[in-house]
Amino acid sequence: MPNIQDIYLTVKKLLFCYYTNWAKYRPGGFEFNDNDLANLCTHIIYAFCKIDANNLTLVSSDPKSDLPGGKFVAYILGKYNDYHRITSLKLLNPSLKVLLSVGGFHKMLNEFAFVSSNESNAEKFAKNIKIFLKKYNFDGFDINWEYPLDKKEAYTRLLKAVNKEFRKDLTTYILTAAVSVGMYTVQKSYEIKEISKLNIHIFTIRYLDYINLMTYHFYGISSNTVGHLTGLYGISDADKLNIDYVIRYWSKNGAPISKMLIGSPSYGHGFRTATKNPKLGDKTIEEFPAGPITKNSGVLAYIEAINSK
């Protein structure tokens, strides 16, 4: 397999940035200027929308945040109507692409299962996805199904239908997916070769344009072990919880290197140990206290980490 450093130098450099529609509700101290994203990122993924399974379509997860007519909050730089506000960043950088993501951690599991349960549902859902993206000026769609356990064929069916719909017109939408990197989940959820390989017969991509590998949360309080949140290499030779192993596994099983994107968090995991001078591999005993902004024990946002004592 080629050296990872050589690959990095030869492929186009991409930076996909997730933008969450709920961060605005956090207390003061976490503001940032959205305009900066226009030239920092090559792609922005707006997270998340929801699935209306009854009508096989997408809906806003928070209309007051996403759609026109929302309220103004003094400490937010800008107004709500974020679908429009974030897609309008393309005026500052015409090369920028903005995608809409559906799902989230353990979200929409029943809805994903229903829209992918047969070809008819998948095709109708795909058509309605494209209508929704066009209405709100998005350039693509990110599927964040966590996770399609024992639903490999349904997952492939959904991607196939969306890809097919996206390539019917002159305006081609981008299709990405956030995927697990835990080996048990990967093996139970994805037909890697089928969803990611190139179709050499008609020279179009089948079915994903990019694969967003969730190469983070490798270690935290749930692992009971001190390790890197998003480590490039393992803490031992047998360790599979690292970027190097994940990339090699997906590549070996049929995913092109050019499609894979490494996930890198802008936050950290914190935990306490029984040892005074902890090292990699030591046991953890409890989570780090919650920060004042994210208020989530065991997790510190970047701004909280640099200001923590």
Backbone hydrogen bonds, N-H to C=O, Kabsch-Sander energy under -0.5 kcal/mol:
donor,donor_aa,acceptor,acceptor_aa,energy
7,I,3,N,-2.0
8,Y,4,I,-2.3
9,L,5,Q,-1.4
10,T,6,D,-0.8
10,T,7,I,-1.0
11,V,7,I,-1.7
17,C,15,L,-0.5
17,C,43,H,-2.6
18,Y,16,F,-0.5
19,Y,45,I,-3.1
20,T,18,Y,-0.5
21,N,47,A,-2.3
23,A,20,T,-0.6
25,Y,22,W,-1.7
26,R,23,A,-1.7
34,D,32,F,-0.7
36,D,33,N,-1.8
37,L,34,D,-1.5
38,A,34,D,-0.5
38,A,35,N,-1.0
39,N,36,D,-0.8
40,L,36,D,-1.0
41,C,37,L,-2.0
42,T,15,L,-1.7
43,H,15,L,-1.9
44,I,97,K,-2.5
45,I,17,C,-3.1
46,Y,44,I,-0.6
46,Y,99,L,-3.3
47,A,19,Y,-3.3
47,A,45,I,-0.6
49,C,101,S,-2.5
50,K,59,V,-3.0
52,D,57,T,-3.1
53,A,51,I,-0.9
55,N,52,D,-0.6
56,L,52,D,-0.6
57,T,52,D,-1.8
59,V,50,K,-2.1
61,S,48,F,-0.6
65,S,62,D,-1.3
66,D,62,D,-2.8
67,L,63,P,-2.2
70,G,67,L,-0.7
76,I,73,V,-1.9
78,G,76,I,-1.6
81,N,65,S,-0.7
82,D,65,S,-2.5
83,Y,66,D,-2.0
84,H,66,D,-0.5
85,R,81,N,-2.2
86,I,82,D,-2.9
87,T,83,Y,-1.9
88,S,84,H,-1.8
89,L,86,I,-1.3
90,K,87,T,-1.4
91,L,88,S,-2.0
92,L,89,L,-1.2
93,N,89,L,-1.1
96,L,93,N,-2.0
97,K,42,T,-1.5
99,L,44,I,-3.3
100,L,140,G,-2.1
101,S,46,Y,-3.0
102,V,142,D,-2.2
103,G,49,C,-1.4
104,G,144,N,-2.1
106,H,146,E,-0.6
107,K,104,G,-1.8
112,F,108,M,-3.1
113,A,109,L,-2.0
114,F,110,N,-2.0
115,V,111,E,-2.4
116,S,112,F,-1.3
117,S,114,F,-1.3
122,A,118,N,-2.2
123,E,119,E,-2.7
124,K,120,S,-2.3
125,F,121,N,-2.7
126,A,122,A,-2.3
127,K,123,E,-2.0
128,N,124,K,-2.0
129,I,125,F,-2.2
130,K,126,A,-2.0
131,I,127,K,-1.7
132,F,128,N,-2.2
133,L,129,I,-2.6
134,K,130,K,-2.3
135,K,131,I,-2.2
136,Y,132,F,-1.7
137,N,134,K,-0.9
138,F,133,L,-2.4
139,D,98,V,-3.7
140,G,98,V,-0.7
141,F,174,I,-2.9
142,D,100,L,-2.8
143,I,176,T,-2.3
144,N,102,V,-2.4
144,N,142,D,-0.7
145,W,143,I,-0.5
146,E,104,G,-0.6
146,E,144,N,-0.9
147,Y,145,W,-0.7
149,L,147,Y,-1.6
150,D,188,K,-2.1
151,K,148,P,-2.3
151,K,188,K,-0.5
155,Y,151,K,-2.5
156,T,152,K,-2.4
157,R,153,E,-2.5
158,L,154,A,-2.3
159,L,155,Y,-2.2
160,K,156,T,-2.7
161,A,157,R,-2.2
162,V,158,L,-2.3
163,N,159,L,-2.8
164,K,160,K,-2.4
165,E,161,A,-2.1
166,F,162,V,-2.5
167,R,163,N,-1.2
168,K,165,E,-1.3
172,T,170,L,-0.9
173,Y,166,F,-0.7
173,Y,171,T,-0.6
174,I,139,D,-2.1
176,T,141,F,-2.6
177,A,210,Y,-1.1
178,A,143,I,-1.9
179,V,177,A,-0.6
179,V,212,N,-2.4
186,V,182,G,-2.9
187,Q,183,M,-2.4
188,K,184,Y,-1.2
189,S,185,T,-1.0
189,S,186,V,-0.8
190,Y,186,V,-2.1
192,I,190,Y,-1.1
195,I,191,E,-2.4
196,S,192,I,-1.4
197,K,193,K,-1.5
199,N,204,T,-1.9
200,I,198,L,-0.9
203,F,199,N,-1.1
204,T,199,N,-0.9
206,R,197,K,-1.3
208,L,195,I,-1.8
209,D,175,L,-3.0
210,Y,175,L,-1.2
211,I,259,K,-3.1
212,N,177,A,-2.8
212,N,210,Y,-0.6
213,L,211,I,-1.1
213,L,261,L,-2.2
214,M,179,V,-2.3
215,T,213,L,-2.3
216,Y,214,M,-2.1
218,F,229,L,-2.7
223,S,220,G,-1.1
224,N,220,G,-0.7
224,N,221,I,-0.9
225,T,220,G,-0.7
226,V,282,D,-3.0
227,G,225,T,-0.5
231,G,228,H,-0.8
239,D,236,S,-1.1
242,N,240,K,-1.6
243,I,231,G,-2.7
244,D,232,L,-2.5
246,V,242,N,-2.0
247,I,243,I,-2.8
248,R,244,D,-2.0
249,Y,245,Y,-2.5
250,W,246,V,-2.6
251,S,247,I,-2.4
252,K,248,R,-2.6
253,N,249,Y,-1.6
254,G,251,S,-1.6
255,A,250,W,-2.6
259,K,256,P,-1.6
260,M,256,P,-0.8
260,M,257,I,-0.8
261,L,211,I,-2.9
263,G,213,L,-1.1
268,G,300,L,-2.9
270,G,298,G,-1.8
272,R,286,E,-2.9
274,A,283,K,-0.7
281,G,226,V,-2.7
282,D,279,K,-2.1
284,T,224,N,-1.0
285,I,272,R,-3.0
286,E,272,R,-1.1
288,F,270,G,-2.4
291,G,299,V,-0.7
295,K,291,G,-1.1
298,G,288,F,-2.5
299,V,296,N,-1.9
300,L,268,G,-2.6
302,Y,266,S,-1.4
305,A,301,A,-2.7
306,I,302,Y,-2.2
307,N,303,I,-0.6
308,S,304,E,-0.6
308,S,305,A,-0.8
